[in-house]
Amino acid sequence: MATLAEPAPPISTPAPTHWEEGNPTPTDLSHIPGDGGLPVIGNTFKMLADPHAFTKAMVEKYGPVYKNRAFGGWVISLVGAEANELVLFDREKIFSSEQGWGPILDKLFPRGLMLMDFDHHRADRRALSIAFKPEPMRHYSGSLNRGIGETVKNWGDKPMQFYPAIKQLTLDLAADSFIGLPWGPEADKINEAFVYMVQAAVAPIRQPLPFTLMRKGVKGREFLVEYFTAETHRRRAEGGGQDMFSQFATATREDGSLLPVDEVVDHMNFLMMAAHDTITSSATSLIYLLAKNPAWQEKLRQEIVAVTGGLDAQGQARPLAYEDLGKLDLCEMAFKEALRMIPPVPSTPRRALREFTFGGYRIPMGTHVGINTQYVHHMEEHWPEPAKFDPMRFTPEAVKARHKYAWVPFGGGAHMCLGLHFAYMQVKILLAQILPRYEIAIAEGYDPEWQAWPIPKPKDGLKVEFRSL
């Protein structure tokens, strides 16, 4: 169990001028076991080649607390459900999300909700939560049913790559539900800017030099800042709407003041990024696992038909009503199991604002630390036969018997994903449009290789066929 070095009064520490300011030296970390890897590059390429195998090997050799040098600096990994609880619940306010994610995302997604800490994070999260209240969610569900239904009806009876198809659909849905834009040239231009920003977030060249991904990402951000700034002023003047952006643009803090325009813009940029790639990844893993497990596919199909009525007289899948989302228990359990097996955010960085103790080791102030969701999601002590797809792991009884932080695909504590119910809704509507129409099929023995980092995706795009029933 984790123990803290000393009681912690509530604090709100600003980010340093430079992300590396105040980092502990190798001498400060000498008492922690681990591996610095090769000179200069450390373990960077070994981690990129197979991050899951790398984590497994390090835990087996050094235990659940170890140091690792990669991407130019030292990180202390804290592995296990107890580590997840310590870092994510953060009851003593030791860990900065802003300073953990900042080196990765700050050039492109500054001041996103995930890059805020403590009081500022709490205030903005409360203001933005208006976009996920029942009435806006009901509006989104209508947009999702229409958009997904129109696209999915064209997927039948032909080989396809699911990942790029769902990625494009997710971007189009975001333009509709999030921004209130009809699909078309303007939405395409916004989508292109987002794609460049997401790609640049993990580009190896971190400066916006000519012809680099980072340069394209920075230019994409400049375009979106200009667009969202003008739109925020317009929507405030016109009274907003039911789309998510309009909800953000008119959101107020507890004192009744509107969020500053530049903060609305940054929140919108970040939300689009977070929703677009994580839902794309998790929907892809679910479709793959259902194709591999046809018995479960049929169970979900029967549940959906019982709730929606299945196909109408014209052979089209009936929409899933907002009021019926809570009736698809098996669909939700299957989605949770897919998120367990292939979490869309495999690991999470933080930075220690002061010294703490975990697993018998003293961790100095300023240390970059990380937890590993993917590893914990496959620990046999929590998940017997972890390689098996078994949605029954998520019955209420099974969940109650398990460590609360053994399953954390949406994070936890104050930084629990604000849009998790939107993710459940989008995936349930996707299944409700696919399964009454089609059998999801893959070639016998097909086992695609997955790119594990930064967000999982099948390297070949996931070769799948939707066969009309």
N, C-alpha and C positions, 0 to 999 in steps of 0.2 A: 504493500500500500504506500501511497505517496505521503511524505511528511514535509512540512514547510519549515524553513529555517527559522522564521520568526513571524509573529502576527503582522498582518498587512493592513494598514489603514487605506481607505479608498484613495486612489490617486488617478490623475489624468496627465500622463507625461507626454509632451509634444515630441514629434519625431526629430531626430538630430538633423543637422544641416546636411550631413552626408550619411548614407545608410550604414557605412562601415565604421563610423565614429564610435569609439568606446568598445569595440569588439575585444574579447579576451585574447590573450596571446597564446601560442602553443604551450608555453610553460604553465599558464593558468589552467589549461585543460589536460595537463600531463597525467593526472591521476585517473582520467577516464579512459577505458580501453577503446581501441579502435585502430583504424588504418588510414594513413594519409595518402596512400597510393603513390603514383609516380611523381617525380619532381615537376613543378609548375602546374601540370594538368590534374594532379590528384587522381581521383577515381571517376572523373567526369565521363569518359568514354565507356568505361565498364558499366556505369549506371545507365547511360543512354541505351546501351546494347540490350540490357535485360534488367530493368530496375527491380522487378519482383524477385528474380533469382539472386540479385545482388543483396537485397534486404534479407532474404532467407539465409544466405551464407553468412552475413554479418551477425545476425541474431544467433545462429547456431555456434558461431565462433566466440562472440563477445558477450552475448546475453542481450536483454531488452533495453539496455542503455549503452550506446556506443557513439564514438565520434567518427566522422567521415569528412574528408576534404574533397570538394568538388565545386566546379563553377567559380573557382577563385577564393573559396573561403571554407571555414570549418562550420559544420552543423552537428549538433548532438541529436541523435534519434532517440525518441522515447516510444517504446513499442509495447502495446497491450491495451486492454480495455480500461485499466486503471489510468494509464497514461492519457488515453483519450479523454477520460473524465477530468483529470487534472488540468489539461490544456484547454479543452473546449468549454467546460463549465466555468473554470477559472474563478472560483468563488473568492479568491484573494486578490484578484486583479493584478496578476504577475505578468501576463503575456500580452504583447502588442500584436494585433493582427495587421495594423498599418505598417509597422516596421518589419513584419515577417513577409507580407506580400509586396511591399513597396519596391524592392529591388527588381521584381519581376514585372510588375504592372504599372508602376507610377508614370512612365513616359506616355502611356496610352490610355490608362483608365484611372487617373488620379481622383481621389475623393469619392470613389465608389463606396457603397455601403460596407463592403467587405474590408475596405482600407480605412475604416474609422474605428476609434476606440472609445469605450466608456461613455461619458455623458453626451458627447457629440453624436456618437453612434446611436445611443438610445433615443435622443431627440429626433434625429432624422428617420430612424426606423419607425418610430411612432407616427410621424407625419406621412411617410410613404405607405404605411399599412392600409391607408384608405383605399388604395388601388386594388386591394385583395378582399374587400368587404363583399357581402353577398350580391348586391346589385351590380357592381362592376363585373364580378365573376360570372353572373348570369349572362351579362352582355358578351363576355369573352366566349362563353360556352356556345352561344349562337354562332359567333364568327368561326369558331373552331369546327363545329359541325358542318357548316356550309363549305368552308375551305377544304377540309380533309375529305369530305364526301365527293366534291367535284374532282379532286385529284386522284383519289384511290380508285374511282370507277374506271380509270384508264390504265391501271396497273395489271390487269388480268391477262393470264395465259401467254406470257412471254418472259424469257429470261431477263433479269434486270439486276443492277447493282443497287442494293437497298440504301446503303449509306449516303451516296450523293443525292439520291432521290428524296430521302427524308430530310437531308440537310437543306435542300432547296425549299421543300415544303415548310420546314420550320421557319426559315427566313421569311417566306411569304406570309405565313401565319402571324409572325411577329410584326411585320409591317401593318397587317390588318388589325390584330387585337391590341398590339402595344401602341401603335402610332395612329391608327385609324385611316391608313392610306389604302386605296384600292390597289390591287395587283396591277403593275404596269411599269413604265419607264422610270418614274420617280422612285418607286419602291426598289426597283432593280439597282439604281444608283446608290441608294442607302445600303442595300444588302452588300454590294461590292465593297463599300467602305468598311463595313463591319468585318467582312471576310479578311481584308488586309490587316485590320487592327488585331484580330484574333491570331492570325499567322505571325504577325510581328511580335506578339507578346512572348513567344518562345523562340525567336530568331537568335542564332548564335552571335551575330554581329549586333551589339546593343546600341550603336550610334546610328543616326539616320543619314548614313552616307549615300551618295547617289547610286541608284540601281539596286539598293538593298531592300529586303523585306521591311526593315525598320523604317526606311524612308517612306515606303508605300503606306505603312501603318500610321505614321505621323501625319502624312497628307490626308489619309482617310479620316483621322481624328479632326484635323482642321476643317474639313468639309462638314462633318457632323456637328461640330461645335457651332459653326455658322448657321447650319440648318435648324438645329434645335433651339438656338438662342432666338432666332426670328420667330419660330413657331411658338415658343413659350410666351412671348409678348402677345402674339396674335390670339392664342387660346385664352389667355387671361382677359384680354379685351372683349372677347366674344363669349366668355362664360364657360369655356371648356366643353367636354363631352364625356362619353362613357369609356373611351379607349384609355389605356393605361397612362399614356403620356399626358393626356388632358387631366387625368387624376393627379399625376405628379405636379403638373404645372400650377394647379390650384390648391395643392396641399398646404396646410398651415401647421405651425408649431403650436404648443400648448398655450402660448400667449396670444395666439391669433394671427401672428405675422406669417406672411408667405415665405417659403424658402427662397433664398437668393437665386436669381436666374442661373448663374454659373453653376450652382450646386444642383439645380434641377437637371441641367444639361449633363453634368458628370454622372448623376445617378442614372439617367436614361441610357447613356452610353454603356455604363457598367452592366445594367440589367439586361440589355439586349445581348451583350457578350455572354453573360453568365447563363441566360436561358437558352440561347441558340446552340451552343456547343454541348452543354450538358444534356439537354433533352435529346439532341441528335444522337449522342453516344448511348444514352440509356434506352431509347427506343430501339436502336439497332441491336443492342445486346438482348433485349427482350424478344424481338422477332427471331433472332438466331436461336435462342434457347427454346422457344416454342416450336420452331421447325425441327429441332433435335428431339423434342419430346411431344410427339403427336397426341399422346393420351391426355396430356395437360392442355394442349391446344383445343381438344374437343370439349374438355370440361369448361373451359372459358367460353367457348362458342355457345354451349348450352345455357350457361348463365346469362350471357348477353341476350340471346333470343328470348329467354324467359322474361327479361326486363324490358326490352325494346319492342319485341314482336318480330325481330329479324327483318326479312326483306318485305317491301311493299308489293303492290300488284304490278308495278313496273320493274321489279327486280332490283330496286335500289335499297340500300341499308337504311333503316329508319334512324333518325337522329336520337342521340342519347340525351334525354332531358336533364337539365341541371338538378332537378329534384331527385333524379334516379342515380346520381353519381355514387351515393353511399350504399347502393344495393349491390354493387359489383365487388363483393368481398374477395372472391377467388382471383379476379383480375388484379386487385390491389395486392394480394399476397404474392402473385406471380411477379408483378413488377418489383416488389420489395426484394424478392429472391434474386431477380436479375441485377438489381442494384447491389446486392450483397456480393454476387459472384464477380461482377465487373463494375465496380463503383466508378462513376464518371470523374470524380476527383480523388485519385488514388492516395494522395498524401497532402498534408496541410502544414505550411510554415508559420512559425511565430518567432518573436524575439523576447527574451526575458528582460523585464524592466528592472529586476533586482535578483539577487541570489536566491536560490531555492534548492531543496533537496528532493531527489526522487530515486527510488531503487537503491538507496544507500550511497548515492553519489551527490556531492555538492556541485551544483551547476552555477557558474559565476554570472553576475549581472552582465547584460549585453550579449549573451550567447544567443546565436540563432539556433532554434530547436525545431524539430518536426515530428509529427505523428504519422503513422502509416495505416490508413484506413484499409487498403487492400490486404495487407498482411493480417490484420486483426479479423477481417471478414473471412479468413480461411484458417483460423486457429481451431484445431480439433477440440479444444476444451470448451469452446462455445458452439461449434458447428460440426457435429459428427458427420463423417463422409463429406467434407467441404466441397469436393469437386462435383457432387451430385446436385442436380436441379430439383429442389424440393420445396415448393411454396408452403407446405404445411409447417415449416419452421416459423411461420408468422401467424399461427392461430393465437388468440389472446392468451391462452394458457402457456404456450411455448414462449411468447414474448415476456410474460411475467416472470418466468423461471430463469431468464437469461440476464446477464449483466446489461444494464441500461445502455452502456457505451460500447457494447460489442458490435453494434450496427449503427454506423454514423455517416451514411452517404450524403446527408444534408447538413453535416456538421452537428453542432449542438450548442447549448447555452445561449448566451446573448446573440451569437452569430449564426444561430440556426437559420437555414435558408428561408428568406421571406417569401419566396415563390413556390414553396414545395407543394402547396395545394393546387396551384396552377399546373405544375408538372404532372401530378396525379390525374387532373382533369384532362389534360391534353392526351396523355397516354391511354386513358380509358376511352375517350372518344375515338382515338385512332383504332383501338381494338374493336370497338363497336362498329366501325365502318369496314374493317378488314374481315373479321372472322365470320360474320354471316354470309359473306360473298364468296370467300376463298379458303382453300387449304394452303397453308404456308409450307412450301416444300424446298428442300435442298438436296443435292446429289448425295447418294449413299457414300458414307465415309468422309464427307466433306468436313474439314476442320480448318477454317481460315486462320492465318497468323494475324495476331492483333498487335498494333502499335500501342504500347502500354503507356506512353508518356507524351505530352502532358495530360491529354484527355484520350481515353482509349477509343480506338477505331480499327476495324478490319482493314488490313493493308490492301486487300483486293476489292474493297467496297462492299463485301458480302453478296455473293452470288445466290440469288433466291428466285423462286417462281411462285406467283400467286395463282393457283389453279381454281377456276370457277367451280363452285359446287353444283 
